[in-house]
Amino acid sequence: MKKIIFAAVCVMMFASAAFSAETVKAYTTMEEPLAKALFDEFEKETGIKVEWVRLSGGEAIARLEAERANPQASIWVGGVGTQHIEAKLRGLSTPYRSRFANSIPARYRDPENYWTGLYVGPIAFCMNTDRAKELGLDMPKRWSDLIKPEYAKKIRVAHPSTSGTAYNMITTVIRIFGGDEDKAFAYFKELAKSVEQFTRSGSAPGKSCALGEIPVAIGYLHDQIKLQREGAKIEIVIPKDGTGFETASMSILKDGPEPLNAKKLYDWVLGQKAMDIIARWYVIPLSNLATPTSTGFSLEHMNLVNQDDQWDASNKERLLERWNAEISTFSEKK
């Protein structure tokens, strides 16, 4: 009888431990392998399991809005800064001042502590060298090159209604035209003739280019470098007439189910272990704790536009409405 009672007590103890295992639910806009590497290390160090879902930036905002009355996640890791500003403006996130915040330059942090930048990723073009040779195409080096007749239906880029990458493209081109939105949208109408497909995810075009499905893709530099380092036969160029960039960021979500564990994850992501993991993704880390990875590209040698993420976030709805009204040839395909 004593053995039976002892066994029953052990079962109850193990069951209790299982039910009390700590978790934190997260949305992420990082690529799946990168998110897994980061969150698995956090669980290994803290014992807190991250139950995460990967979404494009636009999908993340849409889900947070849909779940406003009953939030399902506690933290959003990754995604362009304009979307984290949008989450703040919509009342979907909540401020948190991490003890590691000062490791990030002030210009890449929200002054009210609603979001913190993690890394910078410039917009770049990539071309599949085999397909280029087959088709007799030269590597495009400027935005103006992309609308030349020889690139008709040979480019992929994401759709700005679902991708922060593509919305970043809109605001970048507006700045290249000196803030003249009419000239920028006239350009986009020409660019649409060159686009064979518009994807939901900002990283999808680069993957298609790496596979040779399409000759040219527009996306973020780090995604393209990763593909190149993995063996893809692609050439990469930062547009000479100007490029914008994402400030991949992180926010605590308002009324999330695990606020304490979300803050623990937030702090950990800003710490050296996580920043060294992030630095290995070929991005340009913002933390002074990170050990940067050499990519052959540096911000000092790029023609960066004068980006204003606050303006971009405040004008997003208006610009997307204009995009959808005027760029009628766009199609949303996965």
Phi and psi in degrees as a GROMACS rama.xvg file:
@    title "Ramachandran Plot"
@    xaxis  label "Phi"
@    yaxis  label "Psi"
@TYPE xy
-61.0284  -38.5539  LYS-2
-63.8243  -39.4207  LYS-3
-65.4653  -43.8616  ILE-4
-63.4941  -43.2127  ILE-5
-61.2592  -42.8273  PHE-6
-63.0272  -41.1886  ALA-7
-64.4408  -41.2391  ALA-8
-63.0595  -42.0336  VAL-9
-61.3709  -43.2392  CYS-10
-61.1093  -42.9234  VAL-11
-64.2089  -39.0315  MET-12
-65.8881  -43.409  MET-13
-66.1708  -39.9315  PHE-14
-63.8405  -41.7525  ALA-15
-63.0986  -41.7113  SER-16
-63.4735  -39.6487  ALA-17
-64.1084  -44.8404  ALA-18
-69.433  -26.1944  PHE-19
-93.9078  1.59988  SER-20
-55.3056  133.203  ALA-21
-78.7186  141.247  GLU-22
-138.3  164.961  THR-23
-145.498  131.262  VAL-24
-92.9024  131.173  LYS-25
-134.311  147.979  ALA-26
-105.302  142.789  TYR-27
-137.768  147.328  THR-28
-110.818  9.61776  THR-29
-76.1784  157.76  MET-30
-63.1214  147.128  GLU-31
-52.8079  -48.308  GLU-32
-62.9759  -34.4772  PRO-33
-71.3053  -44.1673  LEU-34
-61.5571  -42.3977  ALA-35
-62.3422  -44.2985  LYS-36
-60.0512  -41.7451  ALA-37
-69.8919  -50.3284  LEU-38
-72.2157  -32.0146  PHE-39
-65.406  -38.4321  ASP-40
-67.2235  -38.3864  GLU-41
-61.6387  -45.0342  PHE-42
-63.0731  -40.6005  GLU-43
-60.5083  -39.3417  LYS-44
-81.9522  -32.2963  GLU-45
-112.577  -19.3997  THR-46
81.6418  0.125991  GLY-47
-93.8932  120.116  ILE-48
-83.4278  130.924  LYS-49
-94.1449  116.008  VAL-50
-95.6252  100.527  GLU-51
-116.63  152.89  TRP-52
-127.844  131.538  VAL-53
-91.5218  126.928  ARG-54
-135.028  151.08  LEU-55
-68.289  165.181  SER-56
-59.2975  -44.9692  GLY-57
-64.5825  -38.4224  GLY-58
-66.0619  -36.2531  GLU-59
-63.2637  -47.0718  ALA-60
-60.5224  -44.5568  ILE-61
-62.013  -41.5251  ALA-62
-68.9916  -41.9182  ARG-63
-60.4441  -39.9066  LEU-64
-64.8168  -44.0738  GLU-65
-65.1906  -29.9827  ALA-66
-98.0021  12.8868  GLU-67
-50.4792  -44.3047  ARG-68
-77.1935  -17.9527  ALA-69
-148.067  74.0556  ASN-70
-57.0943  137.543  PRO-71
-106.229  -13.9809  GLN-72
-128.288  159.942  ALA-73
-111.737  -16.4006  SER-74
-150.826  147.687  ILE-75
-121.702  117.981  TRP-76
-113.464  123.574  VAL-77
89.8745  173.192  GLY-78
101.994  147.383  GLY-79
-64.792  150.121  VAL-80
-59.6743  -34.7734  GLY-81
-59.8227  -33.852  THR-82
-74.268  -30.9832  GLN-83
-71.3094  -33.7884  HIS-84
-65.6435  -40.9224  ILE-85
-60.6172  -42.4441  GLU-86
-60.8812  -40.0927  ALA-87
-63.0667  -48.5725  LYS-88
-62.8429  -29.5876  LEU-89
-88.0704  -1.65526  ARG-90
74.889  29.5005  GLY-91
-97.9032  -12.3042  LEU-92
-122.93  172.579  SER-93
-137.512  148.087  THR-94
-71.0238  147.626  PRO-95
-152.965  125.775  TYR-96
-100.185  102.02  ARG-97
-74.7629  149.589  SER-98
-69.7522  -12.4773  ARG-99
-99.833  6.45725  PHE-100
-59.0295  -35.5795  ALA-101
-68.6534  -8.21512  ASN-102
-75.4319  -11.527  SER-103
-107.608  131.225  ILE-104
-54.9702  143.726  PRO-105
-57.8209  -33.3868  ALA-106
-67.3278  -15.5217  ARG-107
-107.432  21.3175  TYR-108
-129.792  146.723  ARG-109
-69.1033  132.124  ASP-110
-63.4306  -19.9146  PRO-111
-103.942  11.3159  GLU-112
68.2234  28.2045  ASN-113
-80.7483  -28.074  TYR-114
-150.372  158.277  TRP-115
-133.986  134.034  THR-116
-74.6952  146.508  GLY-117
-111.008  -44.5474  LEU-118
-157.922  165.073  TYR-119
-110.665  139.851  VAL-120
-136.32  108.862  GLY-121
-73.2454  153.616  PRO-122
-75.3173  138.942  ILE-123
-142.392  163.613  ALA-124
-105.069  145.844  PHE-125
-133.011  150.606  CYS-126
-133.401  135.235  MET-127
-75.975  116.574  ASN-128
-67.2522  -33.3432  THR-129
-66.9921  -45.9736  ASP-130
-66.1673  -36.8276  ARG-131
-61.7025  -43.5417  ALA-132
-64.9172  -42.3107  LYS-133
-61.4445  -38.9569  GLU-134
-96.3273  -5.52349  LEU-135
70.0548  37.029  GLY-136
-99.4925  141.334  LEU-137
-91.2872  153.656  ASP-138
-65.7909  121.979  MET-139
-68.393  134.288  PRO-140
-117.778  -7.77947  LYS-141
-138.429  157.773  ARG-142
-58.9749  -35.0439  TRP-143
-64.7453  -24.922  SER-144
-67.7327  -32.9399  ASP-145
-65.6538  -18.7542  LEU-146
-99.8481  10.2004  ILE-147
-71.3777  148.223  LYS-148
-54.4801  -33.0694  PRO-149
-66.2615  -15.4168  GLU-150
-97.2008  8.33811  TYR-151
-56.5704  124.451  ALA-152
57.8455  31.6264  LYS-153
-122.423  13.5568  LYS-154
-126.526  143.064  ILE-155
-121.002  142.705  ARG-156
-151.965  158.511  VAL-157
-76.4581  165.211  ALA-158
-90.1051  132.514  HIS-159
-66.7732  -16.9927  PRO-160
-75.5382  -18.7105  SER-161
-119.557  -10.9379  THR-162
-126.808  126.566  SER-163
-66.1239  -29.8439  GLY-164
-59.3006  -48.1474  THR-165
-70.1436  -35.424  ALA-166
-66.3072  -36.4545  TYR-167
-59.6868  -34.7478  ASN-168
-62.9398  -42.6483  MET-169
-58.5755  -51.8189  ILE-170
-68.1776  -31.7426  THR-171
-63.2051  -49.1624  THR-172
-65.2596  -36.2305  VAL-173
-57.8305  -42.2977  ILE-174
-71.5201  -33.1842  ARG-175
-62.5501  -32.6364  ILE-176
-90.2877  23.0009  PHE-177
66.5584  25.7263  GLY-178
87.5481  1.00118  GLY-179
-80.9108  100.893  ASP-180
-68.4331  -32.6099  GLU-181
-62.7485  -43.5489  ASP-182
-66.2566  -38.6593  LYS-183
-63.7384  -43.2764  ALA-184
-73.7902  -27.3715  PHE-185
-64.5273  -38.8588  ALA-186
-63.6531  -43.8046  TYR-187
-63.1113  -32.8414  PHE-188
-63.9917  -36.4265  LYS-189
-73.0515  -39.7871  GLU-190
-61.6262  -36.7422  LEU-191
-57.808  -28.9314  ALA-192
-70.2079  -24.5386  LYS-193
-87.312  -15.4429  SER-194
-88.8599  124.954  VAL-195
-85.5484  -32.5169  GLU-196
-157.886  143.796  GLN-197
-113.037  121.384  PHE-198
-96.7982  167.483  THR-199
-79.2383  -39.7529  ARG-200
-97.7722  141.126  SER-201
-67.9934  -24.3482  GLY-202
-88.375  -14.2967  SER-203
-62.5535  -41.3731  ALA-204
-58.2787  -41.5682  PRO-205
-61.8845  -39.8393  GLY-206
-63.9331  -40.5673  LYS-207
-63.8131  -39.9242  SER-208
-64.5962  -41.8809  CYS-209
-61.3301  -34.2073  ALA-210
-82.4208  -9.32265  LEU-211
84.5524  12.0799  GLY-212
-71.0716  -27.2148  GLU-213
-145.282  143.457  ILE-214
-70.8235  -37.3899  PRO-215
-130.182  142.06  VAL-216
-138.671  151.618  ALA-217
-113.661  131.259  ILE-218
-170.951  -161.837  GLY-219
-91.2438  144.281  TYR-220
-54.1168  -46.7346  LEU-221
-63.7171  -36.3253  HIS-222
-63.2519  -39.6115  ASP-223
-72.7642  -39.8843  GLN-224
-61.6481  -41.7547  ILE-225
-57.9867  -45.761  LYS-226
-61.7175  -41.7003  LEU-227
-64.5024  -43.3335  GLN-228
-67.2476  -23.4678  ARG-229
-85.8619  1.78016  GLU-230
111.797  -1.68738  GLY-231
-66.6801  137.543  ALA-232
-86.3903  77.3368  LYS-233
-129.298  149.014  ILE-234
-106.409  143.66  GLU-235
-123.276  137.124  ILE-236
-137.997  137.346  VAL-237
-87.1975  123.617  ILE-238
-56.4186  127.946  PRO-239
-69.5836  -27.3536  LYS-240
-84.2324  6.53844  ASP-241
129.983  145.437  GLY-242
-142.121  149.57  THR-243
-99.6732  -173.808  GLY-244
-156.387  153.79  PHE-245
-90.5509  147.89  GLU-246
-111.292  88.9833  THR-247
-58.3047  130.693  ALA-248
-132.482  -176.884  SER-249
-147.82  139.726  MET-250
-137.657  147.876  SER-251
-84.9371  133.488  ILE-252
-89.4912  141.755  LEU-253
-66.0608  130.087  LYS-254
60.0931  29.4224  ASP-255
-65.0974  157.109  GLY-256
-72.1259  -20.0197  PRO-257
-131.608  67.5902  GLU-258
-61.2121  -37.4858  PRO-259
-67.1835  -47.55  LEU-260
-68.1488  -29.8498  ASN-261
-63.9666  -40.7336  ALA-262
-67.2892  -36.1192  LYS-263
-63.4069  -42.4793  LYS-264
-66.4725  -41.6599  LEU-265
-56.9872  -49.385  TYR-266
-61.2447  -43.0478  ASP-267
-65.1523  -40.3771  TRP-268
-62.6359  -30.2571  VAL-269
-85.1425  -4.68589  LEU-270
-82.6344  172.531  GLY-271
-64.6255  -41.5791  GLN-272
-58.3919  -48.6546  LYS-273
-67.9653  -39.8077  ALA-274
-65.7329  -32.6482  MET-275
-69.5782  -34.2613  ASP-276
-65.4156  -46.7804  ILE-277
-61.4333  -39.9343  ILE-278
-61.885  -25.5207  ALA-279
-77.5834  -0.472312  ARG-280
-91.6033  11.9716  TRP-281
70.0294  17.2426  TYR-282
-88.4868  177.062  VAL-283
-106.282  96.1822  ILE-284
-66.6351  148.428  PRO-285
-95.4338  -20.5902  LEU-286
-75.0481  139.946  SER-287
-76.8498  -0.905516  ASN-288
-89.0726  -19.2  LEU-289
-75.9976  150.071  ALA-290
-101.57  102.999  THR-291
-63.2686  149.966  PRO-292
-99.4453  133.683  THR-293
-69.19  128.948  SER-294
-120.572  -12.8545  THR-295
87.3816  -1.37909  GLY-296
-122.906  145.466  PHE-297
-143.663  149.858  SER-298
-60.582  -31.0605  LEU-299
-62.6021  -25.4697  GLU-300
-104.455  16.061  HIS-301
-110.164  145.723  MET-302
-87.6584  85.004  ASN-303
-82.6768  136.319  LEU-304
-72.5937  162.681  VAL-305
-82.0877  82.7644  ASN-306
-78.0725  140.664  GLN-307
-132.298  94.629  ASP-308
-63.0082  -31.9946  ASP-309
-65.2641  -43.9754  GLN-310
-63.7972  -42.6564  TRP-311
-59.617  -43.6875  ASP-312
-68.2306  -40.8018  ALA-313
-68.8786  -26.6018  SER-314
-104.011  6.27062  ASN-315
-61.7714  -49.3766  LYS-316
-58.9458  -43.78  GLU-317
-64.6381  -44.3289  ARG-318
-68.6367  -36.4756  LEU-319
-69.2705  -35.897  LEU-320
-62.0153  -42.5152  GLU-321
-66.006  -42.2344  ARG-322
-56.8929  -50.4048  TRP-323
-66.8144  -29.1447  ASN-324
-78.2473  -34.5209  ALA-325
-103.343  -29.4834  GLU-326
-98.8018  73.0739  ILE-327
-73.6359  -14.7014  SER-328
-84.617  -0.537613  THR-329
-69.051  143.421  PHE-330
-135.098  137.304  SER-331
-92.4453  108.575  GLU-332
-129.361  146.023  LYS-333
